[in-house]
Protein backbone atom coordinates (compact mmCIF):
# COMPACT_ATOMS: atom_id res chain seq x y z
CA UNK A 1 0.00 0.00 0.00
CA UNK A 2 1.37 3.38 -0.93
CA UNK A 3 1.15 6.62 0.92
CA UNK A 4 -1.52 9.09 -0.15
CA UNK A 5 -0.22 12.29 -1.69
CA UNK A 6 -2.31 15.45 -1.87
CA UNK A 7 -3.53 16.89 -5.13
CA UNK A 8 -2.35 20.48 -5.84
CA UNK A 9 -5.53 21.95 -4.36
CA UNK A 10 -4.94 20.00 -1.13
CA UNK A 11 -1.35 21.20 -0.94
CA UNK A 12 -2.40 24.82 -1.33
CA UNK A 13 -5.05 24.38 1.32
CA UNK A 14 -2.59 22.76 3.73
CA UNK A 15 -0.19 25.68 3.39
CA UNK A 16 -2.99 28.03 4.35
CA UNK A 17 -4.03 25.85 7.29
CA UNK A 18 -0.57 25.76 8.88
CA UNK A 19 0.47 23.41 11.69
CA UNK A 20 -2.25 24.24 14.22
CA UNK A 21 -4.49 21.22 13.41
CA UNK A 22 -1.56 18.79 13.61
CA UNK A 23 -0.33 20.24 16.90
CA UNK A 24 -3.83 20.13 18.35
CA UNK A 25 -4.38 16.57 17.15
CA UNK A 26 -1.10 15.52 18.74
CA UNK A 27 -2.03 17.01 22.10
CA UNK A 28 -5.46 15.35 21.98
CA UNK A 29 -3.86 12.01 21.02
CA UNK A 30 -1.56 12.13 24.05
CA UNK A 31 -4.29 13.21 26.48
CA UNK A 32 -6.83 10.66 25.26
CA UNK A 33 -4.25 7.87 25.19
CA UNK A 34 -2.97 8.60 28.69
CA UNK A 35 -6.21 9.31 30.53
CA UNK A 36 -8.23 6.56 28.87
CA UNK A 37 -5.98 3.74 30.08
CA UNK A 38 -3.49 4.80 32.76
CA UNK A 39 -5.73 3.26 35.43
CA UNK A 40 -5.57 -0.08 33.61
CA UNK A 41 -1.78 0.08 33.59
CA UNK A 42 -1.63 0.80 37.32
CA UNK A 43 -4.11 -1.98 38.07
CA UNK A 44 -2.11 -4.41 35.95
CA UNK A 45 1.26 -3.60 37.49
CA UNK A 46 -0.01 -3.75 41.07
CA UNK A 47 -1.85 -6.95 40.18
CA UNK A 48 1.44 -8.77 39.53
CA UNK A 49 3.13 -7.47 42.66
CA UNK A 50 4.32 -3.91 42.06
CA UNK A 51 4.34 -1.51 44.99
CA UNK A 52 2.93 2.02 44.61
CA UNK A 53 6.41 3.36 43.82
CA UNK A 54 7.12 0.57 41.34
CA UNK A 55 3.76 1.08 39.61
CA UNK A 56 4.47 4.82 39.30
CA UNK A 57 7.89 3.99 37.87
CA UNK A 58 6.29 1.59 35.39
CA UNK A 59 3.82 4.24 34.21
CA UNK A 60 6.71 6.67 33.83
CA UNK A 61 8.71 4.08 31.87
CA UNK A 62 6.00 3.32 29.29
CA UNK A 63 5.30 7.04 28.85
CA UNK A 64 8.97 7.77 28.16
CA UNK A 65 9.69 4.79 25.92
CA UNK A 66 6.62 5.23 23.74
CA UNK A 67 7.21 8.99 23.56
CA UNK A 68 10.77 8.59 22.30
CA UNK A 69 9.72 5.74 20.01
CA UNK A 70 6.94 7.62 18.25
CA UNK A 71 9.04 10.77 17.90
CA UNK A 72 11.82 8.74 16.26
CA UNK A 73 9.50 6.77 13.94
CA UNK A 74 7.30 9.68 12.91
CA UNK A 75 10.26 11.96 12.18
CA UNK A 76 12.29 9.27 10.38
CA UNK A 77 9.49 8.04 8.11
CA UNK A 78 7.37 11.22 7.95
CA UNK A 79 4.27 9.21 8.87
CA UNK A 80 1.83 9.65 11.79
CA UNK A 81 3.09 6.49 13.54
CA UNK A 82 1.63 6.60 17.05
CA UNK A 83 2.72 4.26 19.82
CA UNK A 84 0.94 3.29 23.02
CA UNK A 85 1.33 1.04 26.00
CA UNK A 86 -0.34 -2.35 25.73
CA UNK A 87 -3.73 -1.76 27.35
CA UNK A 88 -4.94 -5.35 26.72
CA UNK A 89 -1.61 -6.51 28.13
CA UNK A 90 -2.13 -4.46 31.28
CA UNK A 91 -5.62 -5.92 31.61
CA UNK A 92 -4.10 -9.38 31.29
CA UNK A 93 -1.69 -8.60 34.12
CA UNK A 94 -4.53 -7.31 36.31
CA UNK A 95 -6.32 -10.62 35.97
CA UNK A 96 -3.21 -12.76 36.37
CA UNK A 97 -2.81 -12.14 40.10
CA UNK A 98 0.38 -12.83 42.04
CA UNK A 99 2.97 -14.63 39.94
CA UNK A 100 5.56 -17.18 40.97
CA UNK A 101 8.70 -15.25 41.82
CA UNK A 102 6.85 -12.02 42.56
CA UNK A 103 7.55 -8.65 40.96
CA UNK A 104 11.10 -9.49 39.77
CA UNK A 105 9.69 -12.44 37.82
CA UNK A 106 7.03 -10.20 36.30
CA UNK A 107 9.78 -7.79 35.20
CA UNK A 108 11.61 -10.73 33.65
CA UNK A 109 8.43 -11.57 31.72
CA UNK A 110 8.28 -7.99 30.42
CA UNK A 111 11.88 -8.25 29.18
CA UNK A 112 11.14 -11.47 27.30
CA UNK A 113 8.01 -9.92 25.80
CA UNK A 114 10.20 -7.17 24.37
CA UNK A 115 12.60 -9.77 23.00
CA UNK A 116 9.73 -11.56 21.22
CA UNK A 117 8.46 -8.27 19.74
CA UNK A 118 11.98 -7.48 18.54
CA UNK A 119 12.34 -10.95 16.99
CA UNK A 120 8.99 -10.46 15.27
CA UNK A 121 10.45 -7.54 13.36
CA UNK A 122 13.70 -9.34 12.56
CA UNK A 123 12.18 -12.74 11.72
CA UNK A 124 8.86 -12.67 9.90
CA UNK A 125 7.92 -16.27 10.73
CA UNK A 126 7.14 -15.38 14.35
CA UNK A 127 4.68 -12.73 13.22
CA UNK A 128 3.15 -15.24 10.81
CA UNK A 129 2.57 -17.68 13.67
CA UNK A 130 0.74 -15.04 15.69
CA UNK A 131 -1.33 -14.08 12.65
CA UNK A 132 -2.39 -17.73 12.31
CA UNK A 133 -4.05 -17.72 15.74
CA UNK A 134 -7.78 -17.50 14.96
CA UNK A 135 -9.14 -14.03 15.65
CA UNK A 136 -12.14 -15.47 17.52
CA UNK A 137 -9.94 -17.37 19.98
CA UNK A 138 -7.60 -14.43 20.61
CA UNK A 139 -10.55 -12.07 21.11
CA UNK A 140 -12.32 -14.56 23.39
CA UNK A 141 -9.22 -14.83 25.57
CA UNK A 142 -9.00 -11.04 25.74
CA UNK A 143 -12.71 -10.72 26.57
CA UNK A 144 -12.37 -13.24 29.38
CA UNK A 145 -9.43 -11.34 30.83
CA UNK A 146 -11.36 -8.06 30.63
CA UNK A 147 -14.63 -9.27 32.17
CA UNK A 148 -13.57 -9.19 35.87
CA UNK A 149 -12.11 -5.71 35.37
CA UNK A 150 -15.26 -4.43 33.71
CA UNK A 151 -17.35 -5.79 36.60
CA UNK A 152 -15.27 -3.78 39.06
CA UNK A 153 -17.36 -0.57 38.85
CA UNK A 154 -20.48 -2.52 39.81
CA UNK A 155 -18.70 -4.21 42.71
CA UNK A 156 -17.25 -0.90 43.88
CA UNK A 157 -20.66 0.77 44.29
CA UNK A 158 -21.42 -0.76 47.72
CA UNK A 159 -17.86 -0.02 48.88
CA UNK A 160 -17.63 3.70 48.01
CA UNK A 161 -20.98 4.84 46.62
CA UNK A 162 -20.35 8.55 47.26
CA UNK A 163 -17.39 8.53 44.87
CA UNK A 164 -18.15 5.66 42.48
CA UNK A 165 -21.74 6.60 41.57
CA UNK A 166 -20.87 10.17 40.44
CA UNK A 167 -17.97 8.79 38.40
CA UNK A 168 -20.28 6.35 36.60
CA UNK A 169 -22.91 9.05 36.08
CA UNK A 170 -20.40 11.46 34.54
CA UNK A 171 -19.09 8.71 32.26
CA UNK A 172 -22.63 7.88 31.07
CA UNK A 173 -23.45 11.51 30.29
CA UNK A 174 -20.23 12.00 28.33
CA UNK A 175 -20.82 8.76 26.45
CA UNK A 176 -23.94 10.42 25.12
CA UNK A 177 -22.59 13.87 24.28
CA UNK A 178 -18.77 13.65 23.97
CA UNK A 179 -17.68 10.02 23.89
CA UNK A 180 -14.00 10.76 23.29
CA UNK A 181 -13.76 12.58 26.62
CA UNK A 182 -15.89 10.20 28.71
CA UNK A 183 -12.99 8.49 30.47
CA UNK A 184 -11.19 11.80 31.02
CA UNK A 185 -14.33 13.24 32.60
CA UNK A 186 -14.71 10.11 34.74
CA UNK A 187 -11.13 10.51 35.96
CA UNK A 188 -11.71 14.17 36.80
CA UNK A 189 -14.84 13.19 38.74
CA UNK A 190 -12.85 10.50 40.56
CA UNK A 191 -10.09 13.01 41.39
CA UNK A 192 -12.64 15.51 42.74
CA UNK A 193 -14.29 12.78 44.81
CA UNK A 194 -10.92 11.64 46.13
CA UNK A 195 -10.02 15.23 47.05
CA UNK A 196 -13.27 15.75 48.92
CA UNK A 197 -12.81 12.44 50.71
CA UNK A 198 -9.29 13.40 51.82
CA UNK A 199 -10.50 16.77 53.11
CA UNK A 200 -13.32 15.17 55.10
CA UNK A 201 -10.94 12.56 56.53
CA UNK A 202 -8.23 15.18 57.19
CA UNK A 203 -5.74 13.36 54.99
CA UNK A 204 -3.21 14.84 52.58
CA UNK A 205 -0.72 13.85 49.92
CA UNK A 206 2.97 13.64 50.68
CA UNK A 207 4.90 15.86 48.30
CA UNK A 208 7.73 13.32 48.13
CA UNK A 209 5.38 10.71 46.66
CA UNK A 210 4.40 13.09 43.84
CA UNK A 211 7.94 13.52 42.51
CA UNK A 212 8.60 11.20 39.54
CA UNK A 213 11.27 8.59 40.18
CA UNK A 214 12.55 5.38 38.63
CA UNK A 215 12.47 2.18 40.66
CA UNK A 216 14.78 -0.36 39.00
CA UNK A 217 14.25 -4.08 39.54
CA UNK A 218 16.64 -6.86 38.56
CA UNK A 219 14.60 -9.26 36.38
CA UNK A 220 14.25 -12.91 37.33
CA UNK A 221 12.97 -15.73 35.17
CA UNK A 222 11.03 -18.91 35.83
CA UNK A 223 9.03 -21.14 33.54
CA UNK A 224 5.68 -20.26 35.16
CA UNK A 225 5.91 -16.57 34.36
CA UNK A 226 7.36 -17.22 30.92
CA UNK A 227 4.38 -19.40 30.00
CA UNK A 228 1.74 -17.62 32.05
CA UNK A 229 2.74 -13.98 31.48
CA UNK A 230 5.20 -13.61 28.59
CA UNK A 231 3.33 -15.71 26.03
CA UNK A 232 -0.18 -14.26 26.61
CA UNK A 233 1.21 -10.71 26.96
CA UNK A 234 3.03 -11.04 23.65
CA UNK A 235 0.01 -12.54 21.88
CA UNK A 236 -2.52 -9.92 23.04
CA UNK A 237 -0.05 -7.13 22.31
CA UNK A 238 0.47 -8.37 18.77
CA UNK A 239 -3.10 -9.45 18.02
CA UNK A 240 -4.90 -6.55 19.71
CA UNK A 241 -2.46 -3.69 19.17
CA UNK A 242 0.32 -4.13 16.61
CA UNK A 243 -1.62 -5.85 13.84
CA UNK A 244 -4.75 -3.64 14.18
CA UNK A 245 -2.53 -0.57 14.55
CA UNK A 246 -0.86 -1.32 11.26
CA UNK A 247 -4.29 -1.81 9.65
CA UNK A 248 -5.56 1.55 10.99
CA UNK A 249 -2.64 3.41 9.45
CA UNK A 250 -3.13 1.43 6.25
CA UNK A 251 -6.74 2.60 6.08
CA UNK A 252 -5.43 6.18 5.83
CA UNK A 253 -2.95 5.29 3.10
CA UNK A 254 0.21 4.71 5.14
CA UNK A 255 2.30 1.56 4.94
CA UNK A 256 3.87 0.96 8.34
CA UNK A 257 7.62 0.19 8.26
CA UNK A 258 6.99 -3.08 10.08
CA UNK A 259 10.57 -4.09 10.86
CA UNK A 260 11.45 -0.64 12.17
CA UNK A 261 8.25 -0.39 14.24
CA UNK A 262 8.77 -3.80 15.85
CA UNK A 263 12.44 -3.04 16.48
CA UNK A 264 11.67 0.27 18.17
CA UNK A 265 8.80 -1.10 20.29
CA UNK A 266 10.72 -4.27 21.13
CA UNK A 267 13.83 -2.40 22.23
CA UNK A 268 11.66 0.15 24.05
CA UNK A 269 9.90 -2.64 25.96
CA UNK A 270 13.23 -4.24 26.91
CA UNK A 271 14.69 -0.95 28.12
CA UNK A 272 11.57 0.03 30.03
CA UNK A 273 11.04 -3.35 31.72
CA UNK A 274 13.56 -2.97 34.60
CA UNK A 275 11.78 0.29 35.53
CA UNK A 276 8.42 -1.52 35.51
CA UNK A 277 7.18 -0.89 31.96
CA UNK A 278 5.22 -3.89 30.71
CA UNK A 279 5.05 -3.37 26.90
CA UNK A 280 4.74 -0.69 24.23
CA UNK A 281 3.33 -1.18 20.74
CA UNK A 282 1.69 0.47 17.76
CA UNK A 283 -1.36 2.44 18.81
CA UNK A 284 -4.64 1.04 17.48
CA UNK A 285 -7.62 3.16 18.52
CA UNK A 286 -5.75 6.41 19.18
CA UNK A 287 -3.76 6.00 15.95
CA UNK A 288 -6.65 7.45 13.98
CA UNK A 289 -6.50 10.72 15.92
CA UNK A 290 -3.12 11.56 14.40
CA UNK A 291 -3.60 9.89 11.00
CA UNK A 292 -7.07 11.15 10.04
CA UNK A 293 -7.66 14.18 7.76
CA UNK A 294 -8.76 16.15 10.81
CA UNK A 295 -5.09 16.15 11.92
CA UNK A 296 -4.10 17.97 8.73
CA UNK A 297 -5.47 18.14 5.17
CA UNK A 298 -2.02 17.23 3.82
CA UNK A 299 -1.20 13.55 4.56
CA UNK A 300 2.52 14.34 4.31
CA UNK A 301 2.31 16.69 7.29
CA UNK A 302 0.29 14.53 9.67
CA UNK A 303 3.50 13.05 11.07
CA UNK A 304 3.74 16.28 13.06
CA UNK A 305 0.66 15.19 15.04
CA UNK A 306 2.33 11.92 16.08
CA UNK A 307 5.57 13.75 16.90
CA UNK A 308 3.62 16.23 19.03
CA UNK A 309 1.85 13.35 20.79
CA UNK A 310 5.26 11.94 21.68
CA UNK A 311 6.29 15.26 23.18
CA UNK A 312 2.97 15.31 25.06
CA UNK A 313 3.77 11.95 26.62
CA UNK A 314 7.12 13.30 27.80
CA UNK A 315 5.22 15.99 29.69
CA UNK A 316 2.63 13.54 31.00
CA UNK A 317 5.41 11.26 32.26
CA UNK A 318 6.29 13.95 34.78
CA UNK A 319 2.77 13.70 36.20
CA UNK A 320 2.81 9.90 36.58
CA UNK A 321 3.86 9.85 40.24
CA UNK A 322 1.29 12.50 41.19
CA UNK A 323 -1.47 10.53 39.46
CA UNK A 324 -0.48 7.34 41.28
CA UNK A 325 -0.34 9.15 44.63
CA UNK A 326 -3.81 10.62 44.09
CA UNK A 327 -5.28 7.27 43.11
CA UNK A 328 -3.63 5.56 46.09
CA UNK A 329 -5.22 8.09 48.45
CA UNK A 330 -8.66 7.74 46.88
CA UNK A 331 -11.41 5.63 48.46
CA UNK A 332 -11.45 1.91 47.79
CA UNK A 333 -12.75 1.01 44.35
CA UNK A 334 -11.88 4.31 42.66
CA UNK A 335 -9.02 2.95 40.55
CA UNK A 336 -11.00 -0.16 39.65
CA UNK A 337 -13.98 1.94 38.59
CA UNK A 338 -11.99 4.18 36.24
CA UNK A 339 -10.14 1.17 34.80
CA UNK A 340 -13.34 -0.81 34.29
CA UNK A 341 -15.12 2.04 32.53
CA UNK A 342 -12.09 2.60 30.29
CA UNK A 343 -12.19 -1.03 29.16
CA UNK A 344 -15.90 -1.39 28.38
CA UNK A 345 -15.45 -0.45 24.73
CA UNK A 346 -12.57 -2.89 24.37
CA UNK A 347 -14.66 -5.64 25.99
CA UNK A 348 -17.55 -5.01 23.60
CA UNK A 349 -15.23 -5.20 20.58
CA UNK A 350 -13.56 -8.37 21.89
CA UNK A 351 -16.92 -10.10 22.48
CA UNK A 352 -18.11 -9.13 19.01
CA UNK A 353 -14.94 -10.53 17.46
CA UNK A 354 -15.11 -13.71 19.53
CA UNK A 355 -18.70 -14.54 18.57
CA UNK A 356 -18.69 -13.33 14.96
CA UNK A 357 -18.06 -16.78 13.38
CA UNK A 358 -21.10 -18.89 14.28
CA UNK A 359 -19.41 -22.22 13.52
CA UNK A 360 -16.67 -21.56 16.10
CA UNK A 361 -18.72 -19.97 18.87
CA UNK A 362 -18.55 -22.97 21.20
CA UNK A 363 -14.74 -22.92 21.17
CA UNK A 364 -14.72 -19.16 21.66
CA UNK A 365 -17.16 -19.35 24.57
CA UNK A 366 -15.05 -22.05 26.20
CA UNK A 367 -11.96 -19.88 25.78
CA UNK A 368 -13.82 -16.91 27.25
CA UNK A 369 -15.01 -18.83 30.31
CA UNK A 370 -11.60 -20.25 31.15
CA UNK A 371 -9.93 -16.84 30.81
CA UNK A 372 -12.65 -15.18 32.90
CA UNK A 373 -12.37 -17.80 35.64
CA UNK A 374 -8.94 -16.59 36.70
CA UNK A 375 -8.05 -20.13 37.73
CA UNK A 376 -4.37 -21.04 37.49
CA UNK A 377 -2.91 -24.52 37.04
CA UNK A 378 0.70 -25.59 37.65
CA UNK A 379 1.45 -21.99 38.54
CA UNK A 380 0.38 -20.77 35.07
CA UNK A 381 -2.44 -18.25 34.72
CA UNK A 382 -5.84 -18.78 33.15
CA UNK A 383 -5.13 -16.75 29.99
CA UNK A 384 -2.60 -19.26 28.70
CA UNK A 385 -4.81 -22.27 29.42
CA UNK A 386 -7.77 -20.53 27.81
CA UNK A 387 -5.75 -20.10 24.63
CA UNK A 388 -4.55 -23.72 24.63
CA UNK A 389 -7.97 -25.24 25.35
CA UNK A 390 -9.68 -22.89 22.89
CA UNK A 391 -7.35 -23.90 20.05
CA UNK A 392 -7.80 -27.60 20.83
CA UNK A 393 -11.58 -27.26 21.08
CA UNK A 394 -11.74 -25.34 17.83
CA UNK A 395 -9.81 -28.06 16.03
CA UNK A 396 -11.89 -30.89 17.53
CA UNK A 397 -15.24 -29.24 16.93
CA UNK A 398 -14.25 -28.31 13.39
CA UNK A 399 -13.44 -31.99 12.73
CA UNK A 400 -16.92 -32.88 13.98
CA UNK A 401 -18.51 -31.05 11.07
Number of C-alpha atoms within 10 A of each C-alpha: 9 10 15 13 12 15 9 9 8 14 16 13 14 19 11 9 14 13 16 12 20 30 21 17 25 30 23 21 25 30 17 18 23 22 22 25 25 23 28 29 28 28 21 26 28 20 22 26 22 23 15 18 20 25 27 33 27 30 32 26 30 28 30 22 27 29 28 19 26 31 23 16 23 22 15 10 13 17 27 34 33 34 34 31 29 29 29 27 28 29 32 30 31 24 26 23 19 18 21 18 16 15 24 22 25 31 31 26 30 29 28 24 28 29 18 22 31 23 18 22 21 16 13 12 12 14 19 11 10 18 14 8 14 16 19 26 29 27 26 32 33 33 31 28 30 27 22 19 28 24 15 19 23 17 16 20 18 12 14 15 14 14 25 28 19 15 26 22 13 19 24 18 14 17 15 9 10 12 14 13 18 24 26 23 23 27 26 15 22 27 20 15 20 22 19 15 17 17 11 9 9 8 12 11 14 11 9 11 17 19 14 18 19 18 16 16 16 12 19 16 17 13 14 19 24 20 18 25 29 25 18 26 27 23 25 23 24 23 21 25 25 26 19 17 26 21 16 23 25 16 14 16 17 21 18 23 14 17 15 15 23 24 20 27 28 26 21 27 30 28 18 29 28 25 25 33 32 33 32 33 30 33 27 22 16 20 23 22 25 33 31 19 15 15 26 26 21 21 24 18 18 29 28 27 33 34 29 26 31 30 20 20 28 19 15 20 23 17 17 24 26 20 20 23 20 20 22 15 17 22 21 17 22 29 25 24 29 30 28 25 27 26 22 16 11 20 23 13 13 24 21 15 18 27 19 14 13 9 13 20 17 16 25 33 21 21 33 29 19 23 31 23 17 18 17 17 12 7 15 20 27 28 32 24 21 31 25 13 17 29 18 13 18 22 13 12 13 12 8 7 6
